[in-house]
Amino acid sequence: MRTLKFLLVKEFKQIFRNKSLLPMIFMMPIIQLLVLPLAADFEIKNINISIVDHDRSEYSNDLINAVTSSGYFQLVSFGDSYQAAMNEIELDASDLILEIPSHFEQNLIKDGAQQVFIAVNAINGTKAGLGASYLNSIIQNFNQNIMVDAIASGNAAPLKNIEVVSLNWFNPNMNYKIFMVPAILVLLVTMVGAYMCSLNIVKEKEVGTIEQINVTPIKKHLYILGKMIPFLVIGIFIFTIGFFVVARLVYQIVPLGNLFLLYGYLFLFLVALLGFGLLISTYSQTQQQAMSIAFFFMMVFILMSGLFTPIESMPEWAKYIAYSNPVTYFIEVMRMVVLKGSMLKNITNHIYVMIGFAIFFNTWAVMNYRKTS
């Protein structure tokens, strides 16, 4: 243990002597946690729309007012030329076209049915899909209001409607920040742990100080522990600052679950992640190599963790990659414990999986580290 103690003292001194490293470790995650949840929002607003109205009736005006007052759309152009509206799409000035046909009001009153035409610029698939969905919903509400008015005036027979009442569990107000902040905090801890730890051994290779360590009788597992424990402490510190200072004070996120359970899983996650970072450093000869490898895996971790895209909607081959990703499990645990108040029995499988990751990566890192070249 004395050997490990001296190694830890050395590592902490090296970390705190590096003036460029300290802002990256402590300041960048806090700033990112303040900014990213405000920008990473799936609710799309300010969708540009061009409206072509061939009817110019009271009903068409009501429909246009319903669209423009919804808060989701910005009216770019209004007229009676479809080609002019299409030119707006070709110039990327408009995202959707709503074309209201002639005799729109007349057919609604006479026949009780009428079609409108929607054209969508699908270059941005997410924006196009949500924009079309918003517009369809507005048109359905408009149609329902017309039916209600017709029934009230005695011009139509009463309809038996099924009333649907939605109850949003765990996030009643559908506040997107409550859903995103815990997951983004996981990614920030992941980035600090993976990047910083992967550069640790490599830096000593470049400077040459690792040769002095290699000629000593220090065991490989003690050397790996000496590299891991400082970043384990730093990772827990960053998580604590982000969780209690930023998430709680700025976004008013109060965890419903047990904090000791959350920190226990954080410990397992950091052990697994830092083992992965150390494994990268044992294969790299330069910091540039380590950064490139870590960046490649970080992109996979972020995009296939279920943060932005539900895993259930991925193809089968992608699901295997997602569930081979330790970040996936920690994001799920964060959301379960913080938002749902899940208990130990609810995350038992996640714990077993993370223990497996920790044993696998750290054993591989210890076995792959060579004291002789």
Secondary structure as a PSIPRED ss2 file (coil, helix, strand):
# PSIPRED VFORMAT (PSIPRED V4.0)

   1 M C   1.000  0.000  0.000
   2 R H   0.000  1.000  0.000
   3 T H   0.000  1.000  0.000
   4 L H   0.000  1.000  0.000
   5 K H   0.000  1.000  0.000
   6 F H   0.000  1.000  0.000
   7 L H   0.000  1.000  0.000
   8 L H   0.000  1.000  0.000
   9 V H   0.000  1.000  0.000
  10 K H   0.000  1.000  0.000
  11 E H   0.000  1.000  0.000
  12 F H   0.000  1.000  0.000
  13 K H   0.000  1.000  0.000
  14 Q H   0.000  1.000  0.000
  15 I H   0.000  1.000  0.000
  16 F H   0.000  1.000  0.000
  17 R H   0.000  1.000  0.000
  18 N C   1.000  0.000  0.000
  19 K C   1.000  0.000  0.000
  20 S C   1.000  0.000  0.000
  21 L H   0.000  1.000  0.000
  22 L H   0.000  1.000  0.000
  23 P H   0.000  1.000  0.000
  24 M H   0.000  1.000  0.000
  25 I H   0.000  1.000  0.000
  26 F H   0.000  1.000  0.000
  27 M H   0.000  1.000  0.000
  28 M H   0.000  1.000  0.000
  29 P H   0.000  1.000  0.000
  30 I H   0.000  1.000  0.000
  31 I H   0.000  1.000  0.000
  32 Q H   0.000  1.000  0.000
  33 L H   0.000  1.000  0.000
  34 L H   0.000  1.000  0.000
  35 V H   0.000  1.000  0.000
  36 L H   0.000  1.000  0.000
  37 P H   0.000  1.000  0.000
  38 L H   0.000  1.000  0.000
  39 A H   0.000  1.000  0.000
  40 A C   1.000  0.000  0.000
  41 D C   1.000  0.000  0.000
  42 F C   1.000  0.000  0.000
  43 E C   1.000  0.000  0.000
  44 I C   1.000  0.000  0.000
  45 K C   1.000  0.000  0.000
  46 N C   1.000  0.000  0.000
  47 I E   0.000  0.000  1.000
  48 N E   0.000  0.000  1.000
  49 I E   0.000  0.000  1.000
  50 S E   0.000  0.000  1.000
  51 I E   0.000  0.000  1.000
  52 V E   0.000  0.000  1.000
  53 D E   0.000  0.000  1.000
  54 H C   1.000  0.000  0.000
  55 D C   1.000  0.000  0.000
  56 R C   1.000  0.000  0.000
  57 S C   1.000  0.000  0.000
  58 E H   0.000  1.000  0.000
  59 Y H   0.000  1.000  0.000
  60 S H   0.000  1.000  0.000
  61 N H   0.000  1.000  0.000
  62 D H   0.000  1.000  0.000
  63 L H   0.000  1.000  0.000
  64 I H   0.000  1.000  0.000
  65 N H   0.000  1.000  0.000
  66 A H   0.000  1.000  0.000
  67 V H   0.000  1.000  0.000
  68 T H   0.000  1.000  0.000
  69 S C   1.000  0.000  0.000
  70 S C   1.000  0.000  0.000
  71 G C   1.000  0.000  0.000
  72 Y C   1.000  0.000  0.000
  73 F E   0.000  0.000  1.000
  74 Q E   0.000  0.000  1.000
  75 L E   0.000  0.000  1.000
  76 V E   0.000  0.000  1.000
  77 S E   0.000  0.000  1.000
  78 F E   0.000  0.000  1.000
  79 G E   0.000  0.000  1.000
  80 D C   1.000  0.000  0.000
  81 S C   1.000  0.000  0.000
  82 Y H   0.000  1.000  0.000
  83 Q H   0.000  1.000  0.000
  84 A H   0.000  1.000  0.000
  85 A H   0.000  1.000  0.000
  86 M H   0.000  1.000  0.000
  87 N H   0.000  1.000  0.000
  88 E H   0.000  1.000  0.000
  89 I H   0.000  1.000  0.000
  90 E H   0.000  1.000  0.000
  91 L C   1.000  0.000  0.000
  92 D C   1.000  0.000  0.000
  93 A C   1.000  0.000  0.000
  94 S C   1.000  0.000  0.000
  95 D C   1.000  0.000  0.000
  96 L E   0.000  0.000  1.000
  97 I E   0.000  0.000  1.000
  98 L E   0.000  0.000  1.000
  99 E E   0.000  0.000  1.000
 100 I E   0.000  0.000  1.000
 101 P C   1.000  0.000  0.000
 102 S C   1.000  0.000  0.000
 103 H C   1.000  0.000  0.000
 104 F H   0.000  1.000  0.000
 105 E H   0.000  1.000  0.000
 106 Q H   0.000  1.000  0.000
 107 N H   0.000  1.000  0.000
 108 L H   0.000  1.000  0.000
 109 I H   0.000  1.000  0.000
 110 K H   0.000  1.000  0.000
 111 D C   1.000  0.000  0.000
 112 G C   1.000  0.000  0.000
 113 A C   1.000  0.000  0.000
 114 Q C   1.000  0.000  0.000
 115 Q C   1.000  0.000  0.000
 116 V C   1.000  0.000  0.000
 117 F E   0.000  0.000  1.000
 118 I E   0.000  0.000  1.000
 119 A E   0.000  0.000  1.000
 120 V E   0.000  0.000  1.000
 121 N C   1.000  0.000  0.000
 122 A C   1.000  0.000  0.000
 123 I C   1.000  0.000  0.000
 124 N C   1.000  0.000  0.000
 125 G H   0.000  1.000  0.000
 126 T H   0.000  1.000  0.000
 127 K H   0.000  1.000  0.000
 128 A H   0.000  1.000  0.000
 129 G H   0.000  1.000  0.000
 130 L H   0.000  1.000  0.000
 131 G H   0.000  1.000  0.000
 132 A H   0.000  1.000  0.000
 133 S H   0.000  1.000  0.000
 134 Y H   0.000  1.000  0.000
 135 L H   0.000  1.000  0.000
 136 N H   0.000  1.000  0.000
 137 S H   0.000  1.000  0.000
 138 I H   0.000  1.000  0.000
 139 I H   0.000  1.000  0.000
 140 Q H   0.000  1.000  0.000
 141 N H   0.000  1.000  0.000
 142 F H   0.000  1.000  0.000
 143 N H   0.000  1.000  0.000
 144 Q H   0.000  1.000  0.000
 145 N H   0.000  1.000  0.000
 146 I H   0.000  1.000  0.000
 147 M H   0.000  1.000  0.000
 148 V H   0.000  1.000  0.000
 149 D H   0.000  1.000  0.000
 150 A H   0.000  1.000  0.000
 151 I H   0.000  1.000  0.000
 152 A H   0.000  1.000  0.000
 153 S C   1.000  0.000  0.000
 154 G C   1.000  0.000  0.000
 155 N C   1.000  0.000  0.000
 156 A C   1.000  0.000  0.000
 157 A C   1.000  0.000  0.000
 158 P C   1.000  0.000  0.000
 159 L C   1.000  0.000  0.000
 160 K C   1.000  0.000  0.000
 161 N C   1.000  0.000  0.000
 162 I C   1.000  0.000  0.000
 163 E C   1.000  0.000  0.000
 164 V C   1.000  0.000  0.000
 165 V C   1.000  0.000  0.000
 166 S C   1.000  0.000  0.000
 167 L C   1.000  0.000  0.000
 168 N C   1.000  0.000  0.000
 169 W C   1.000  0.000  0.000
 170 F C   1.000  0.000  0.000
 171 N C   1.000  0.000  0.000
 172 P C   1.000  0.000  0.000
 173 N C   1.000  0.000  0.000
 174 M C   1.000  0.000  0.000
 175 N C   1.000  0.000  0.000
 176 Y H   0.000  1.000  0.000
 177 K H   0.000  1.000  0.000
 178 I H   0.000  1.000  0.000
 179 F H   0.000  1.000  0.000
 180 M H   0.000  1.000  0.000
 181 V H   0.000  1.000  0.000
 182 P H   0.000  1.000  0.000
 183 A H   0.000  1.000  0.000
 184 I H   0.000  1.000  0.000
 185 L H   0.000  1.000  0.000
 186 V H   0.000  1.000  0.000
 187 L H   0.000  1.000  0.000
 188 L H   0.000  1.000  0.000
 189 V H   0.000  1.000  0.000
 190 T H   0.000  1.000  0.000
 191 M H   0.000  1.000  0.000
 192 V H   0.000  1.000  0.000
 193 G H   0.000  1.000  0.000
 194 A H   0.000  1.000  0.000
 195 Y H   0.000  1.000  0.000
 196 M H   0.000  1.000  0.000
 197 C H   0.000  1.000  0.000
 198 S H   0.000  1.000  0.000
 199 L H   0.000  1.000  0.000
 200 N H   0.000  1.000  0.000
 201 I H   0.000  1.000  0.000
 202 V H   0.000  1.000  0.000
 203 K H   0.000  1.000  0.000
 204 E H   0.000  1.000  0.000
 205 K H   0.000  1.000  0.000
 206 E H   0.000  1.000  0.000
 207 V H   0.000  1.000  0.000
 208 G C   1.000  0.000  0.000
 209 T C   1.000  0.000  0.000
 210 I H   0.000  1.000  0.000
 211 E H   0.000  1.000  0.000
 212 Q H   0.000  1.000  0.000
 213 I H   0.000  1.000  0.000
 214 N H   0.000  1.000  0.000
 215 V C   1.000  0.000  0.000
 216 T C   1.000  0.000  0.000
 217 P C   1.000  0.000  0.000
 218 I C   1.000  0.000  0.000
 219 K C   1.000  0.000  0.000
 220 K H   0.000  1.000  0.000
 221 H H   0.000  1.000  0.000
 222 L H   0.000  1.000  0.000
 223 Y H   0.000  1.000  0.000
 224 I H   0.000  1.000  0.000
 225 L H   0.000  1.000  0.000
 226 G H   0.000  1.000  0.000
 227 K H   0.000  1.000  0.000
 228 M H   0.000  1.000  0.000
 229 I H   0.000  1.000  0.000
 230 P H   0.000  1.000  0.000
 231 F H   0.000  1.000  0.000
 232 L H   0.000  1.000  0.000
 233 V H   0.000  1.000  0.000
 234 I H   0.000  1.000  0.000
 235 G H   0.000  1.000  0.000
 236 I H   0.000  1.000  0.000
 237 F H   0.000  1.000  0.000
 238 I H   0.000  1.000  0.000
 239 F H   0.000  1.000  0.000
 240 T H   0.000  1.000  0.000
 241 I H   0.000  1.000  0.000
 242 G H   0.000  1.000  0.000
 243 F H   0.000  1.000  0.000
 244 F H   0.000  1.000  0.000
 245 V H   0.000  1.000  0.000
 246 V H   0.000  1.000  0.000
 247 A H   0.000  1.000  0.000
 248 R H   0.000  1.000  0.000
 249 L H   0.000  1.000  0.000
 250 V H   0.000  1.000  0.000
 251 Y C   1.000  0.000  0.000
 252 Q C   1.000  0.000  0.000
 253 I C   1.000  0.000  0.000
 254 V C   1.000  0.000  0.000
 255 P C   1.000  0.000  0.000
 256 L C   1.000  0.000  0.000
 257 G C   1.000  0.000  0.000
 258 N C   1.000  0.000  0.000
 259 L H   0.000  1.000  0.000
 260 F H   0.000  1.000  0.000
 261 L H   0.000  1.000  0.000
 262 L H   0.000  1.000  0.000
 263 Y H   0.000  1.000  0.000
 264 G H   0.000  1.000  0.000
 265 Y H   0.000  1.000  0.000
 266 L H   0.000  1.000  0.000
 267 F H   0.000  1.000  0.000
 268 L H   0.000  1.000  0.000
 269 F H   0.000  1.000  0.000
 270 L H   0.000  1.000  0.000
 271 V H   0.000  1.000  0.000
 272 A H   0.000  1.000  0.000
 273 L H   0.000  1.000  0.000
 274 L H   0.000  1.000  0.000
 275 G H   0.000  1.000  0.000
 276 F H   0.000  1.000  0.000
 277 G H   0.000  1.000  0.000
 278 L H   0.000  1.000  0.000
 279 L H   0.000  1.000  0.000
 280 I H   0.000  1.000  0.000
 281 S H   0.000  1.000  0.000
 282 T H   0.000  1.000  0.000
 283 Y H   0.000  1.000  0.000
 284 S C   1.000  0.000  0.000
 285 Q C   1.000  0.000  0.000
 286 T C   1.000  0.000  0.000
 287 Q H   0.000  1.000  0.000
 288 Q H   0.000  1.000  0.000
 289 Q H   0.000  1.000  0.000
 290 A H   0.000  1.000  0.000
 291 M H   0.000  1.000  0.000
 292 S H   0.000  1.000  0.000
 293 I H   0.000  1.000  0.000
 294 A H   0.000  1.000  0.000
 295 F H   0.000  1.000  0.000
 296 F H   0.000  1.000  0.000
 297 F H   0.000  1.000  0.000
 298 M H   0.000  1.000  0.000
 299 M H   0.000  1.000  0.000
 300 V H   0.000  1.000  0.000
 301 F H   0.000  1.000  0.000
 302 I H   0.000  1.000  0.000
 303 L H   0.000  1.000  0.000
 304 M C   1.000  0.000  0.000
 305 S C   1.000  0.000  0.000
 306 G C   1.000  0.000  0.000
 307 L C   1.000  0.000  0.000
 308 F C   1.000  0.000  0.000
 309 T C   1.000  0.000  0.000
 310 P C   1.000  0.000  0.000
 311 I H   0.000  1.000  0.000
 312 E H   0.000  1.000  0.000
 313 S H   0.000  1.000  0.000
 314 M C   1.000  0.000  0.000
 315 P C   1.000  0.000  0.000
 316 E H   0.000  1.000  0.000
 317 W H   0.000  1.000  0.000
 318 A H   0.000  1.000  0.000
 319 K H   0.000  1.000  0.000
 320 Y H   0.000  1.000  0.000
 321 I H   0.000  1.000  0.000
 322 A H   0.000  1.000  0.000
 323 Y C   1.000  0.000  0.000
 324 S C   1.000  0.000  0.000
 325 N C   1.000  0.000  0.000
 326 P H   0.000  1.000  0.000
 327 V H   0.000  1.000  0.000
 328 T H   0.000  1.000  0.000
 329 Y H   0.000  1.000  0.000
 330 F H   0.000  1.000  0.000
 331 I H   0.000  1.000  0.000
 332 E H   0.000  1.000  0.000
 333 V H   0.000  1.000  0.000
 334 M H   0.000  1.000  0.000
 335 R H   0.000  1.000  0.000
 336 M H   0.000  1.000  0.000
 337 V H   0.000  1.000  0.000
 338 V H   0.000  1.000  0.000
 339 L H   0.000  1.000  0.000
 340 K H   0.000  1.000  0.000
 341 G C   1.000  0.000  0.000
 342 S C   1.000  0.000  0.000
 343 M C   1.000  0.000  0.000
 344 L H   0.000  1.000  0.000
 345 K H   0.000  1.000  0.000
 346 N H   0.000  1.000  0.000
 347 I C   1.000  0.000  0.000
 348 T H   0.000  1.000  0.000
 349 N H   0.000  1.000  0.000
 350 H H   0.000  1.000  0.000
 351 I H   0.000  1.000  0.000
 352 Y H   0.000  1.000  0.000
 353 V H   0.000  1.000  0.000
 354 M H   0.000  1.000  0.000
 355 I H   0.000  1.000  0.000
 356 G H   0.000  1.000  0.000
 357 F H   0.000  1.000  0.000
 358 A H   0.000  1.000  0.000
 359 I H   0.000  1.000  0.000
 360 F H   0.000  1.000  0.000
 361 F H   0.000  1.000  0.000
 362 N H   0.000  1.000  0.000
 363 T H   0.000  1.000  0.000
 364 W H   0.000  1.000  0.000
 365 A H   0.000  1.000  0.000
 366 V H   0.000  1.000  0.000
 367 M H   0.000  1.000  0.000
 368 N H   0.000  1.000  0.000
 369 Y C   1.000  0.000  0.000
 370 R C   1.000  0.000  0.000
 371 K C   1.000  0.000  0.000
 372 T C   1.000  0.000  0.000
 373 S C   1.000  0.000  0.000
